[in-house]
Amino acid sequence: MAEAFSALRRGAVGPAREALGAARQALEQMNRDIGEDAPPTPDELADLLGHIENMEGAILLDLGDLRGAVEHLQCATDQFRKTDNEALPMAINSLGIACRRLGRTEEALACYQEAMDLFAANGDELNAGMLQQNAGNLCQSVNRHEEAIEWYTKASDGFARLNRKDKMAEVQLSLAQSCLVLQDWDKAESAYRTARDHYAGERNEALVAAIDHNLTSIASKMPTGFGRSDRAVEHIKECLRRYSSGHDAPGLQSLLFDSSVRVLDLFPAVSDEMFEWFVGLTKRSAQGSGLQKALPMRWALETLNAICVRVRESSPNQYMAEFMLAAWSVKYRTAFDEHFFAGLQNLKLAAAAMYPAVEAQQTNIQRLQVIEGLCRENDEEIFSRYPQMREMVSRLRRKE
């Protein structure tokens, strides 16, 4: 039996089955040798048979023979119950796993419940909590999210008492998923924040960024007032701080871009704040080198572009967007330096000056001249190489 256990732990299913067969033969030979003089007690026999059946069931479970596994594991649990063997909870758990894989949800949950009760009675709160987590996973997989939340909450509370923050964070992520399905935004946010705090302490930057992405989505969906743009922007900025520090830049790129665009789609009013933030990020990235410079720079410029496209579509500030698009559509192919950023900022300020509705024709023309002058002064290349800008100027003059 010891040899069979050892082989199974190593994943050597073939040797485990051979050792198990040898154990069965040894048991039969022992019964023949002992005869009627000193037969094993009923408890000893039940324990031996239980271990053999349990091992056979574990092997079949590993091989994917689920019905065979259920048959042997049921025999094992029947034998272990006769002696209240300490292996009974794990055998019941294995039976629950086999039932789950067969789609027998209620049978699996009943097994998990019995096993966790046995673990709890023996003071094994860790294994009891892991079974509660398994029950939550099972309910979640069959869209029984209310039950899943109950199981996850119990498991999380138990892991908290054991100070197993790693397991608690793992459960909180699953809890948040079910809360999202039920649109319980506040509870989902709380669960994500708990998990985020743990993974931030573990310096798992990629996972923290993924959680921030989900928090941004939640903040944008909370149906209170004008949405939760303050929270959404907070989560985006936290992502950007890590991203601009060079943490797993390729992996975070798509997450951050998606989050940023979502916020801008839902909260056009924050576009100016986001614009300034991204310009600052791009400046810092320009001072880097290698991958840290290339990817953040490219991504930051693409996001700036997305910001201005949304400004153009969602507000009267479409002319500012035209100037901004002009700046990086040309400069994207050239060096990124302080001159570029200074020009970009001046273009923004100049374009912003013309937005208030002014009926006096002369005032608008004067503002247009200011914009044109700043363009030429700060970046002649942009003005000369971007024909749409000249078309825009002509259009404005016709409007005047």
Secondary structure, DSSP 4 states (H G I P E B T S, - for coil): -HHHHHHHHTT-HHHHHHHHHHHHHHHHHHHHHHTTTSPPPHHHHHHHHHHHHHHHHHHHHHHT-HHHHHHHHHHHHHHHHHHT-TTHHHHHHHHHHHHHHTT-HHHHHHHHHHHHHHHHHTT-HHHHHHHHHHHHHHHHHTT-HHHHHHHHHHHHHHHHHTT-HHHHHHHHHHHHHHHHHTT-HHHHHHHHHHHHHHHHHTT-HHHHHHHHHHHHHHHHH--STT--HHHHHHHHHHHHHHHHTTSSHHHHHHHHHHHHHHHHHH-GGGHHHHHHHHHHHHHHHHTS-HHHHHHHHHHHHHHHHHHHHHHHHHSSTHHHHHHHHHHHHHHTTS---HHHHHHHHHHHHHHHTT-S----HHHHHHHHHHHHHHHHHH-HHHHHH-HHHHHHHHHHHHH-
